Every structure is written in structure tokens, then in C-alpha cells.
């Protein structure tokens, strides 16, 4: 059975990097893709070594064909609050039936759901790391605490509190 595909936007990878969960994320039983423009232009704080590590870990950088670029532009034209990079991530996910879109952007998540694309965020990754026994509850709780303290990580407070409780004592 082929692996399910996860198309990630940059925000989730950035948040996972901040709490040292990128390498474990790439060990999950999924094929992980990112549009080339996001990899090149959105992961600005990633060093060359970190980007190489992502590639060695299995992240696949995918170039969108012309039709995908046109689709991304159409999405951004119709929904100007989405960035062109959001459009690229959505267009790539849309082109892979049955895939999962991984994003922290609420507007993009709502748009994907309306288009019947399964969509998740960083908290789903936390659960998957626990379910697949890639990370311990203690590691996940520490990562969640770090996210809670980081003002640039934007997770719903009530969900984050529930996750902190769920993974406490691990």
C-alpha cells in the first residue's frame, strides 16, 4: 500500500523546527512534499545544512507544472487574503487526490475543507508522533510547552491547553 502524501506549507515546518520535531516528523509513515517556491522562499531561517537534512530525511521538493501555477494564481485572485505560497501549497495538494494538506493558516484550512481536502496542523503532527511511537509523551509535552511560550507560534489557546494536559506526565 503506498504511503499517503502530506503537502506541507512553510508555517508547520517552521514551527516543528523551533521545537526540534522536524526530523521525527519526517520519520512518520507519510510521503512529505513541499512546493519548490515555498522551500526556496519561505524557509528563510533554515540554514543550508537544515535544508539538506530535510531532503535527506525524505522531504520532496516539487515543482508545480504550469497548470498548478495558474491554479495558485487563480486562488489568490479569488481569495486575496491568501498568499501566493498558500496558493502553491493548495494547488499541489489539490493535484494529489487523497493527500493531506498540512498548514497552520486558518483561511487556507477552511478553503481546503470546502474543497474536500483533508487538512491538519502541527497539533495533528504531535498526535501522529505519539501514535507511531516516534516521540515520547515527555518530548511532545516539552515541545508543546515551548510552542506555548513562543509568541510566533499561533495555535488556538484552548486546543493547546488541552494538548498540554493530554501529554503531561509523560
Z-matrix of the N, CA and C atoms (Angstrom, degrees):
N
C 1 1.451
C 2 1.536 1 108.72
N 3 1.320 2 116.82 1 126.77
C 4 1.470 3 118.68 2 -178.86
C 5 1.527 4 111.45 3 -68.61
N 6 1.315 5 114.57 4 152.71
C 7 1.467 6 120.10 5 177.89
C 8 1.515 7 110.27 6 -68.35
N 9 1.321 8 115.90 7 144.84
C 10 1.465 9 119.57 8 171.83
C 11 1.516 10 108.17 9 -69.47
N 12 1.306 11 114.79 10 151.26
C 13 1.456 12 121.39 11 -178.93
C 14 1.522 13 109.46 12 -98.10
N 15 1.329 14 115.25 13 135.96
C 16 1.460 15 122.61 14 171.52
C 17 1.519 16 106.66 15 -115.38
N 18 1.333 17 116.62 16 121.55
C 19 1.464 18 121.68 17 173.38
C 20 1.515 19 106.19 18 -100.41
N 21 1.333 20 116.07 19 120.29
C 22 1.459 21 119.79 20 -176.74
C 23 1.513 22 111.42 21 -105.28
N 24 1.326 23 114.10 22 143.73
C 25 1.461 24 118.20 23 167.91
C 26 1.528 25 106.77 24 -87.44
N 27 1.292 26 117.40 25 178.85
C 28 1.467 27 120.59 26 -176.66
C 29 1.523 28 112.41 27 -74.09
N 30 1.337 29 118.43 28 -34.26
C 31 1.471 30 120.51 29 -172.68
C 32 1.521 31 112.33 30 -58.73
N 33 1.325 32 117.14 31 -41.30
C 34 1.467 33 119.65 32 -178.87
C 35 1.527 34 110.75 33 -67.91
N 36 1.313 35 117.03 34 -41.74
C 37 1.467 36 119.50 35 178.62
C 38 1.525 37 110.80 36 -63.87
N 39 1.321 38 116.33 37 -38.79
C 40 1.468 39 120.67 38 178.46
C 41 1.529 40 110.25 39 -63.11
N 42 1.333 41 116.77 40 -46.95
C 43 1.464 42 120.07 41 -179.76
C 44 1.530 43 111.38 42 -65.20
N 45 1.329 44 118.01 43 -39.54
C 46 1.463 45 120.78 44 178.79
C 47 1.532 46 111.20 45 -66.59
N 48 1.330 47 117.23 46 -35.27
C 49 1.467 48 121.19 47 177.58
C 50 1.523 49 110.19 48 -63.93
N 51 1.326 50 116.44 49 -41.65
C 52 1.472 51 121.15 50 -177.79
C 53 1.519 52 112.27 51 -58.46
N 54 1.333 53 117.19 52 -30.09
C 55 1.463 54 120.76 53 -176.46
C 56 1.539 55 111.92 54 -112.83
N 57 1.325 56 115.73 55 20.93
C 58 1.476 57 122.79 56 175.32
C 59 1.526 58 114.02 57 57.73
N 60 1.337 59 116.63 58 37.66
C 61 1.464 60 120.19 59 178.32
C 62 1.535 61 113.17 60 -113.28
N 63 1.317 62 117.63 61 9.95
C 64 1.466 63 118.91 62 179.50
C 65 1.521 64 112.37 63 -65.74
N 66 1.317 65 116.58 64 -48.64
C 67 1.464 66 120.02 65 -178.74
C 68 1.533 67 110.62 66 -62.39
N 69 1.341 68 118.47 67 -46.50
C 70 1.471 69 117.83 68 175.25
C 71 1.538 70 112.84 69 -60.29
N 72 1.329 71 117.50 70 -39.30
C 73 1.466 72 120.72 71 178.21
C 74 1.528 73 110.86 72 -56.34
N 75 1.310 74 116.97 73 -42.84
C 76 1.460 75 120.24 74 -177.96
C 77 1.522 76 112.76 75 -72.66
N 78 1.335 77 117.59 76 -11.21
C 79 1.469 78 120.69 77 175.74
C 80 1.530 79 112.01 78 -87.65
N 81 1.327 80 117.21 79 -7.48
C 82 1.468 81 119.85 80 176.22
C 83 1.533 82 109.39 81 -62.61
N 84 1.330 83 117.30 82 155.05
C 85 1.464 84 120.25 83 -177.35
C 86 1.537 85 113.34 84 -80.20
N 87 1.315 86 114.40 85 60.35
C 88 1.462 87 121.87 86 177.96
C 89 1.520 88 108.08 87 -135.87
N 90 1.322 89 115.99 88 155.87
C 91 1.460 90 121.21 89 169.53
C 92 1.523 91 105.77 90 -93.01
N 93 1.325 92 117.26 91 118.57
C 94 1.461 93 121.69 92 -173.96
C 95 1.523 94 110.46 93 -102.61
N 96 1.341 95 115.34 94 126.12
C 97 1.456 96 122.44 95 -178.94
C 98 1.524 97 110.15 96 -122.39
N 99 1.335 98 114.53 97 152.38
C 100 1.459 99 121.10 98 172.80
C 101 1.528 100 107.04 99 -143.86
N 102 1.329 101 117.99 100 138.43
C 103 1.472 102 119.19 101 175.52
C 104 1.530 103 110.35 102 -61.24
N 105 1.322 104 116.10 103 142.92
C 106 1.468 105 120.93 104 -176.84
C 107 1.519 106 112.39 105 -57.98
N 108 1.321 107 117.86 106 -36.68
C 109 1.465 108 119.64 107 -178.56
C 110 1.531 109 111.52 108 -65.83
N 111 1.333 110 117.46 109 -36.37
C 112 1.462 111 120.15 110 176.55
C 113 1.519 112 110.42 111 -67.54
N 114 1.322 113 116.32 112 -43.02
C 115 1.465 114 120.49 113 179.93
C 116 1.524 115 110.28 114 -61.02
N 117 1.333 116 116.54 115 -42.23
C 118 1.464 117 121.21 116 -176.60
C 119 1.526 118 113.17 117 -78.63
N 120 1.335 119 117.68 118 -36.67
C 121 1.463 120 120.72 119 -169.06
C 122 1.527 121 115.58 120 -110.50
N 123 1.314 122 118.55 121 -19.92
C 124 1.459 123 120.46 122 -174.87
C 125 1.535 124 113.65 123 -103.63
N 126 1.306 125 117.31 124 -20.92
C 127 1.464 126 120.11 125 -178.89
C 128 1.520 127 109.79 126 -94.24
N 129 1.323 128 115.75 127 52.86
C 130 1.462 129 122.30 128 -172.07
C 131 1.523 130 113.58 129 -66.04
N 132 1.307 131 117.91 130 -31.34
C 133 1.464 132 120.12 131 -178.06
C 134 1.522 133 112.11 132 -88.05
N 135 1.312 134 117.32 133 0.91
C 136 1.457 135 121.03 134 177.02
C 137 1.525 136 107.62 135 -84.54
N 138 1.319 137 116.24 136 131.73
C 139 1.462 138 119.80 137 176.83
C 140 1.532 139 108.59 138 -74.43
N 141 1.324 140 115.66 139 166.54
C 142 1.470 141 120.11 140 176.37
C 143 1.526 142 109.41 141 -59.06
N 144 1.323 143 117.09 142 -39.05
C 145 1.467 144 120.74 143 179.30
C 146 1.530 145 110.98 144 -64.56
N 147 1.335 146 117.11 145 -40.66
C 148 1.467 147 119.70 146 178.36
C 149 1.522 148 110.95 147 -65.13
N 150 1.318 149 117.11 148 -40.16
C 151 1.472 150 119.90 149 178.39
C 152 1.529 151 110.47 150 -65.20
N 153 1.324 152 117.50 151 -40.74
C 154 1.469 153 120.78 152 177.33
C 155 1.522 154 109.89 153 -63.10
N 156 1.317 155 116.49 154 -39.74
C 157 1.461 156 120.90 155 178.54
C 158 1.531 157 111.18 156 -62.52
N 159 1.333 158 116.64 157 -39.81
C 160 1.469 159 120.33 158 176.22
C 161 1.528 160 110.51 159 -59.65
N 162 1.315 161 115.75 160 -45.24
C 163 1.463 162 120.41 161 -179.07
C 164 1.531 163 110.77 162 -65.92
N 165 1.330 164 116.53 163 -43.25
C 166 1.471 165 120.23 164 177.22
C 167 1.523 166 110.71 165 -63.20
N 168 1.341 167 116.32 166 -32.83
C 169 1.455 168 121.16 167 179.66
C 170 1.521 169 113.71 168 -74.29
N 171 1.317 170 117.04 169 -9.92
C 172 1.459 171 119.72 170 175.46
C 173 1.517 172 115.51 171 116.91
N 174 1.335 173 118.41 172 -4.46
C 175 1.466 174 119.14 173 177.43
C 176 1.523 175 108.75 174 -63.81
N 177 1.314 176 115.85 175 130.33
C 178 1.463 177 120.71 176 178.95
C 179 1.524 178 109.02 177 -106.04
N 180 1.318 179 115.41 178 126.32
C 181 1.457 180 122.42 179 178.08
C 182 1.518 181 106.67 180 -93.43
N 183 1.336 182 116.38 181 122.09
C 184 1.461 183 121.66 182 -172.53
C 185 1.523 184 110.44 183 -116.10
N 186 1.310 185 115.48 184 130.31
C 187 1.459 186 120.88 185 174.58
C 188 1.521 187 108.28 186 -85.20
N 189 1.314 188 115.66 187 127.87
C 190 1.466 189 119.50 188 177.70
C 191 1.521 190 109.18 189 -75.33
N 192 1.326 191 117.58 190 133.74
C 193 1.470 192 119.03 191 174.13
C 194 1.528 193 109.78 192 -68.70
N 195 1.295 194 117.16 193 169.06
C 196 1.463 195 122.38 194 -178.08
C 197 1.510 196 113.67 195 -50.33
N 198 1.332 197 116.39 196 -41.91
C 199 1.464 198 119.88 197 -179.70
C 200 1.530 199 110.78 198 -64.18
N 201 1.335 200 117.21 199 -35.09
C 202 1.462 201 120.87 200 177.85
C 203 1.520 202 111.93 201 -67.82
N 204 1.335 203 116.15 202 -39.44
C 205 1.468 204 120.67 203 177.59
C 206 1.524 205 109.67 204 -64.48
N 207 1.326 206 116.59 205 -42.96
C 208 1.469 207 120.45 206 178.09
C 209 1.520 208 110.75 207 -63.27
N 210 1.334 209 116.94 208 -39.98
C 211 1.465 210 120.85 209 178.18
C 212 1.533 211 110.12 210 -63.41
N 213 1.317 212 117.10 211 -42.47
C 214 1.473 213 120.70 212 178.94
C 215 1.520 214 110.38 213 -61.04
N 216 1.314 215 116.75 214 -43.47
C 217 1.470 216 120.22 215 179.16
C 218 1.520 217 111.84 216 -64.60
N 219 1.323 218 116.09 217 -38.29
C 220 1.469 219 121.10 218 178.22
C 221 1.531 220 110.36 219 -62.86
N 222 1.340 221 116.34 220 -42.37
C 223 1.469 222 121.24 221 179.78
C 224 1.521 223 109.90 222 -62.14
N 225 1.317 224 116.88 223 -46.23
C 226 1.469 225 121.40 224 -178.36
C 227 1.529 226 111.00 225 -67.16
N 228 1.313 227 116.00 226 -34.60
C 229 1.466 228 119.20 227 176.78
C 230 1.530 229 109.91 228 -65.20
N 231 1.332 230 116.70 229 -42.93
C 232 1.462 231 121.08 230 -178.31
C 233 1.530 232 112.93 231 -77.32
N 234 1.325 233 117.04 232 -25.65
C 235 1.471 234 122.88 233 -178.78
C 236 1.526 235 108.35 234 -132.60
N 237 1.327 236 117.00 235 78.89
C 238 1.466 237 120.82 236 -172.80
C 239 1.529 238 115.09 237 -63.03
N 240 1.324 239 117.85 238 -15.20
C 241 1.468 240 119.69 239 177.55
C 242 1.532 241 111.71 240 -77.04
N 243 1.342 242 117.34 241 -10.47
C 244 1.465 243 120.74 242 174.04
C 245 1.519 244 108.74 243 -89.98
N 246 1.328 245 116.13 244 143.82
C 247 1.470 246 120.24 245 177.30
C 248 1.527 247 109.56 246 -81.38
N 249 1.318 248 116.34 247 165.32
C 250 1.466 249 119.67 248 176.78
C 251 1.526 250 109.62 249 -62.10
N 252 1.331 251 116.96 250 -32.96
C 253 1.472 252 119.58 251 178.69
C 254 1.526 253 111.43 252 -68.64
N 255 1.344 254 116.87 253 -35.47
C 256 1.470 255 119.75 254 172.32
C 257 1.526 256 109.47 255 -60.23
N 258 1.328 257 115.16 256 -43.27
C 259 1.461 258 120.30 257 178.42
C 260 1.515 259 112.48 258 -60.60
N 261 1.333 260 116.89 259 -41.00
C 262 1.464 261 120.45 260 178.77
C 263 1.531 262 110.76 261 -64.32
N 264 1.347 263 117.20 262 -44.58
C 265 1.464 264 120.45 263 179.69
C 266 1.532 265 109.99 264 -62.66
N 267 1.336 266 116.42 265 -44.06
C 268 1.461 267 119.15 266 179.25
C 269 1.524 268 111.21 267 -63.48
N 270 1.326 269 117.34 268 -46.25
C 271 1.472 270 120.97 269 -178.44
C 272 1.529 271 110.95 270 -60.27
N 273 1.330 272 117.13 271 -39.29
C 274 1.464 273 119.86 272 177.82
C 275 1.522 274 110.29 273 -66.54
N 276 1.326 275 117.45 274 -44.20
C 277 1.466 276 120.72 275 178.54
C 278 1.528 277 111.05 276 -62.81
N 279 1.312 278 116.06 277 -42.55
C 280 1.466 279 120.70 278 -179.13
C 281 1.526 280 111.06 279 -63.06
N 282 1.322 281 116.81 280 -30.37
C 283 1.472 282 120.72 281 -177.81
C 284 1.523 283 112.44 282 -80.17
N 285 1.331 284 117.41 283 -5.85
C 286 1.471 285 122.44 284 -178.90
C 287 1.525 286 108.73 285 -119.18
N 288 1.332 287 117.90 286 86.65
C 289 1.472 288 119.93 287 -176.78
C 290 1.531 289 111.79 288 -53.69
N 291 1.323 290 114.70 289 136.47
C 292 1.456 291 120.75 290 177.57
C 293 1.518 292 114.60 291 82.78
N 294 1.322 293 117.31 292 4.08
C 295 1.463 294 118.58 293 -178.74
C 296 1.519 295 110.72 294 -82.84
N 297 1.317 296 114.55 295 171.49
C 298 1.468 297 123.38 296 178.21
C 299 1.523 298 107.13 297 -110.70
N 300 1.315 299 117.19 298 132.14
C 301 1.463 300 121.76 299 173.16
C 302 1.517 301 107.17 300 -96.27
N 303 1.333 302 116.30 301 124.71
C 304 1.457 303 122.11 302 179.45
C 305 1.518 304 108.18 303 -106.05
N 306 1.332 305 115.98 304 112.40
C 307 1.462 306 120.17 305 -177.82
C 308 1.516 307 110.76 306 -151.47
N 309 1.314 308 115.02 307 150.51
C 310 1.453 309 120.67 308 174.41
C 311 1.519 310 112.29 309 -99.51
N 312 1.311 311 117.46 310 -2.15
C 313 1.460 312 122.64 311 -176.76
C 314 1.530 313 109.73 312 -83.09
N 315 1.327 314 116.79 313 115.15
C 316 1.463 315 121.53 314 -177.17
C 317 1.517 316 113.87 315 -60.58
N 318 1.318 317 116.66 316 -39.26
C 319 1.465 318 120.08 317 -179.78
C 320 1.519 319 110.27 318 -66.90
N 321 1.322 320 116.83 319 -42.64
C 322 1.463 321 120.71 320 179.04
C 323 1.526 322 110.47 321 -66.26
N 324 1.324 323 116.37 322 -37.54
C 325 1.472 324 119.67 323 178.48
C 326 1.530 325 110.68 324 -62.43
N 327 1.328 326 116.21 325 -45.75
C 328 1.464 327 120.32 326 -179.75
C 329 1.530 328 110.41 327 -63.56
N 330 1.322 329 116.81 328 -42.57
C 331 1.457 330 121.61 329 179.32
C 332 1.528 331 110.15 330 -61.20
N 333 1.336 332 117.18 331 -44.87
C 334 1.465 333 121.05 332 -179.86
C 335 1.524 334 110.75 333 -63.24
N 336 1.326 335 116.83 334 -43.25
C 337 1.472 336 119.40 335 179.43
C 338 1.530 337 111.32 336 -60.64
N 339 1.334 338 116.28 337 -41.08
C 340 1.473 339 119.36 338 178.75
C 341 1.526 340 110.95 339 -62.98
N 342 1.314 341 116.62 340 -26.60
C 343 1.467 342 121.51 341 179.49
C 344 1.527 343 112.00 342 -94.80
N 345 1.341 344 116.09 343 11.06
C 346 1.473 345 123.18 344 176.29
C 347 1.530 346 113.11 345 64.83
N 348 1.335 347 116.15 346 33.46
C 349 1.456 348 121.03 347 174.11
C 350 1.522 349 107.31 348 -101.94
N 351 1.331 350 116.83 349 129.10
C 352 1.466 351 120.54 350 177.36
C 353 1.524 352 108.11 351 -65.05
N 354 1.315 353 115.90 352 132.71
C 355 1.464 354 119.83 353 -175.57
C 356 1.526 355 109.60 354 -137.50
N 357 1.332 356 114.41 355 139.09
C 358 1.460 357 120.92 356 179.41
C 359 1.521 358 108.84 357 -142.20
N 360 1.336 359 114.71 358 173.55
C 361 1.455 360 120.91 359 177.95
C 362 1.517 361 111.37 360 -130.59
N 363 1.312 362 115.51 361 -162.92
C 364 1.460 363 122.33 362 -175.23
C 365 1.528 364 112.40 363 -60.33
N 366 1.334 365 117.63 364 -36.56
C 367 1.463 366 119.03 365 -179.15
C 368 1.527 367 111.59 366 -64.99
N 369 1.309 368 117.61 367 -32.73
C 370 1.466 369 121.34 368 173.68
C 371 1.528 370 109.79 369 -62.89
N 372 1.336 371 116.41 370 -41.53
C 373 1.472 372 120.39 371 178.27
C 374 1.529 373 109.45 372 -60.61
N 375 1.336 374 116.62 373 -42.96
C 376 1.475 375 120.54 374 177.51
C 377 1.530 376 109.64 375 -54.90
N 378 1.331 377 116.96 376 -49.61
C 379 1.467 378 120.57 377 179.23
C 380 1.528 379 111.54 378 -60.83
N 381 1.320 380 116.71 379 -44.24
C 382 1.469 381 120.04 380 -179.01
C 383 1.531 382 111.11 381 -62.38
N 384 1.328 383 117.30 382 -38.67
C 385 1.468 384 120.47 383 178.11
C 386 1.519 385 110.91 384 -63.63
N 387 1.334 386 116.76 385 -35.20
C 388 1.461 387 120.68 386 176.65
C 389 1.516 388 112.22 387 -74.02
N 390 1.317 389 117.13 388 -47.28
C 391 1.468 390 122.15 389 -178.58
C 392 1.535 391 111.12 390 -58.68
N 393 1.323 392 116.01 391 -41.88
C 394 1.471 393 120.38 392 -177.86
C 395 1.531 394 112.48 393 -87.93
N 396 1.335 395 116.16 394 6.88
C 397 1.466 396 123.16 395 176.81
C 398 1.534 397 112.58 396 54.39
N 399 1.321 398 114.64 397 38.69
C 400 1.462 399 120.15 398 176.68
C 401 1.521 400 109.73 399 -88.59
N 402 1.326 401 116.80 400 -33.23
C 403 1.460 402 122.32 401 176.80
C 404 1.526 403 108.89 402 -129.45
N 405 1.322 404 116.22 403 147.65
C 406 1.463 405 120.77 404 178.83
C 407 1.526 406 110.05 405 -79.23
N 408 1.314 407 114.96 406 162.75
C 409 1.468 408 119.88 407 176.82
C 410 1.525 409 110.24 408 -60.16
N 411 1.316 410 118.20 409 -35.82
C 412 1.458 411 121.36 410 179.17
C 413 1.518 412 112.29 411 -64.22
N 414 1.325 413 116.79 412 -43.41
C 415 1.469 414 120.75 413 177.59
C 416 1.522 415 110.02 414 -64.30
N 417 1.321 416 116.46 415 -43.10
C 418 1.466 417 120.50 416 -179.12
C 419 1.524 418 110.98 417 -66.24
N 420 1.327 419 117.30 418 -38.86
C 421 1.460 420 120.09 419 178.04
C 422 1.526 421 110.55 420 -64.47
N 423 1.328 422 116.40 421 -42.29
C 424 1.472 423 120.13 422 178.12
C 425 1.533 424 110.43 423 -62.25
N 426 1.323 425 117.01 424 -40.15
C 427 1.470 426 120.99 425 178.34
C 428 1.528 427 110.25 426 -64.49
N 429 1.317 428 116.65 427 -42.12
C 430 1.463 429 120.85 428 178.50
C 431 1.529 430 111.18 429 -64.21
N 432 1.329 431 117.17 430 -40.77
C 433 1.471 432 120.32 431 177.33
C 434 1.524 433 110.00 432 -61.85
N 435 1.326 434 116.76 433 -42.74
C 436 1.470 435 120.27 434 178.75
C 437 1.526 436 110.69 435 -63.15
N 438 1.322 437 117.41 436 -40.55
C 439 1.466 438 120.56 437 177.84
C 440 1.523 439 110.68 438 -63.46
N 441 1.338 440 116.20 439 -40.31
C 442 1.467 441 120.84 440 -178.92
C 443 1.530 442 111.25 441 -63.07
N 444 1.324 443 117.11 442 -30.70
C 445 1.462 444 121.67 443 -178.34
C 446 1.527 445 113.08 444 -86.90
N 447 1.319 446 117.23 445 -12.97
C 448 1.467 447 121.76 446 -175.74
C 449 1.531 448 109.56 447 -93.25
N 450 1.334 449 117.72 448 112.47
C 451 1.473 450 119.59 449 -177.79
C 452 1.532 451 113.65 450 -66.95
N 453 1.324 452 117.88 451 -15.07
C 454 1.476 453 119.51 452 179.25
C 455 1.529 454 112.27 453 -87.20
N 456 1.318 455 117.26 454 -11.19
C 457 1.467 456 121.33 455 175.31
C 458 1.523 457 106.29 456 -90.58
N 459 1.316 458 115.60 457 116.20
C 460 1.471 459 120.06 458 -174.95
C 461 1.526 460 110.18 459 -107.83
N 462 1.323 461 114.90 460 91.93
C 463 1.458 462 120.82 461 176.56
C 464 1.526 463 107.97 462 -116.67
N 465 1.327 464 117.50 463 146.81
C 466 1.468 465 119.43 464 178.55
C 467 1.535 466 110.23 465 -58.24
N 468 1.320 467 116.24 466 126.60
C 469 1.462 468 121.90 467 -174.14
C 470 1.532 469 112.36 468 -56.20
N 471 1.335 470 117.29 469 -42.77
C 472 1.467 471 119.31 470 -177.65
C 473 1.528 472 111.69 471 -67.64
N 474 1.341 473 117.20 472 -37.45
C 475 1.467 474 119.91 473 177.77
C 476 1.514 475 110.70 474 -69.60
N 477 1.329 476 116.49 475 -42.32
C 478 1.454 477 120.41 476 179.30
C 479 1.529 478 110.41 477 -61.35
N 480 1.324 479 117.06 478 -42.33
C 481 1.470 480 120.86 479 178.35
C 482 1.528 481 110.71 480 -61.66
N 483 1.319 482 117.21 481 -41.39
C 484 1.466 483 121.19 482 178.94
C 485 1.529 484 110.72 483 -64.72
N 486 1.305 485 117.04 484 -39.61
C 487 1.466 486 121.08 485 179.05
C 488 1.527 487 110.93 486 -68.00
N 489 1.334 488 116.41 487 -41.15
C 490 1.460 489 119.57 488 177.51
C 491 1.537 490 110.47 489 -59.26
N 492 1.308 491 116.16 490 -40.74
C 493 1.472 492 121.21 491 178.17
C 494 1.522 493 110.39 492 -66.77
N 495 1.331 494 116.54 493 -43.49
C 496 1.472 495 121.94 494 -177.83
C 497 1.525 496 111.55 495 -60.58
N 498 1.342 497 116.67 496 -40.22
C 499 1.461 498 120.01 497 -174.62
C 500 1.526 499 113.34 498 -98.77
N 501 1.338 500 117.68 499 4.64
C 502 1.471 501 121.31 500 177.18
C 503 1.534 502 109.51 501 -67.83
N 504 1.308 503 114.77 502 150.27
C 505 1.462 504 119.07 503 176.92
C 506 1.512 505 113.41 504 80.21
N 507 1.343 506 116.29 505 6.57
C 508 1.470 507 118.71 506 -177.30
C 509 1.449 508 115.02 507 -93.43
